[in-house]
Amino acid sequence: MNCLRQTLTQVEETAYGHHIQRLMVLSNFALIAGISPQEIENWFHSAFIDAYDWVMQTNVIGMGQFADGGVLASKPYAASANYINKMSDYCGNCQYKKSDRTGESLSL
């Protein structure tokens, strides 16, 4: 996934990512991959230069993983590839079909 590759590369190089990258790419991937909310929050703390508790707990645990019992958000803050495509330039060369909602379809 181009969005994940580019985001992880940027975070590794700069220790920073904007909210689309944090919530719509990294947290979304962790949510659908079934990664423990505490494990992904710990990773965010180690990877981001601005990883303060009040930000990471709210954004990662509450919004990104919907793991706070619905205190912050009423539903998981998950995004489709169509939304990521509208908010970024990641999807242009991606091998996955951004219009497909499920499956492993490739745009080959």
C-alpha positions in Angstrom: 0.0 0.0 0.0 1.6 3.2 -1.2 0.0 5.3 1.5 1.4 3.1 4.3 4.8 2.9 2.7 5.1 6.7 2.2 3.8 7.5 5.6 6.1 5.1 7.4 9.1 6.4 5.4 8.2 9.9 6.3 7.8 9.1 10.0 11.1 7.2 10.1 12.9 10.2 8.5 11.2 13.1 10.3 9.3 11.7 13.3 6.3 13.6 12.1 3.0 13.0 10.2 -0.1 15.1 9.8 -3.5 14.0 11.0 -4.5 12.3 7.7 -1.4 10.2 7.9 -1.8 9.4 11.6 -5.6 8.7 11.7 -6.5 7.7 8.2 -3.4 5.7 7.2 -1.6 4.4 10.3 -4.4 4.1 12.8 -6.8 2.8 10.2 -4.3 0.1 9.2 -3.8 -0.8 12.8 -7.5 -1.0 13.3 -8.2 -3.3 10.4 -5.1 -5.4 11.1 -6.3 -6.0 14.7 -3.3 -4.5 16.4 -3.7 -3.9 20.1 -4.7 -0.3 20.8 -2.1 0.0 23.5 0.6 -1.5 21.3 -0.1 1.1 18.5 -0.3 3.9 21.0 3.1 2.8 22.4 4.5 2.8 18.8 3.2 6.3 18.2 4.9 7.4 21.4 8.2 6.0 20.2 7.9 7.2 16.6 6.6 10.8 16.8 8.5 13.8 18.0 5.2 15.4 19.3 3.8 12.3 21.0 2.4 13.7 24.2 0.1 11.6 26.3 -2.9 14.0 26.0 -2.6 13.8 22.2 -1.8 10.1 21.7 -4.5 8.9 24.1 -7.2 11.1 22.6 -6.2 10.5 18.9 -4.9 7.0 18.9 -6.9 5.3 21.6 -10.1 7.3 21.2 -10.4 8.3 17.6 -8.0 6.0 15.8 -8.8 2.7 17.6 -12.2 3.5 19.1 -10.9 1.8 22.3 -12.1 4.3 24.9 -15.6 2.9 25.1 -17.0 5.6 22.9 -16.1 8.5 25.2 -14.5 10.6 22.4 -16.1 9.3 19.3 -19.3 7.6 18.5 -17.8 5.3 15.9 -14.3 4.2 14.7 -12.5 7.0 12.8 -11.8 4.7 9.8 -11.4 5.9 6.3 -11.9 4.3 2.9 -9.3 4.5 0.1 -11.7 6.9 -1.7 -11.4 9.3 1.2 -7.6 8.9 1.4 -7.5 9.5 -2.3 -9.4 12.8 -1.9 -7.2 14.0 0.9 -3.8 13.0 -0.4 -1.9 12.0 -3.5 -1.1 8.4 -2.3 -3.5 6.5 -4.4 -2.4 7.5 -7.9 0.1 4.7 -8.3 -1.4 2.2 -5.8 -1.9 -1.3 -7.0 -5.2 -1.6 -5.1 -8.5 -0.5 -6.5 -9.6 2.4 -4.3 -13.2 2.0 -5.4 -13.5 -1.6 -4.0 -14.8 -1.7 -0.4 -13.6 -5.3 0.3 -11.4 -8.0 -1.0 -7.9 -8.2 -2.4 -8.6 -6.7 -5.8 -5.6 -5.2 -7.6 -5.8 -2.7 -10.4 -3.4 -4.7 -12.6 
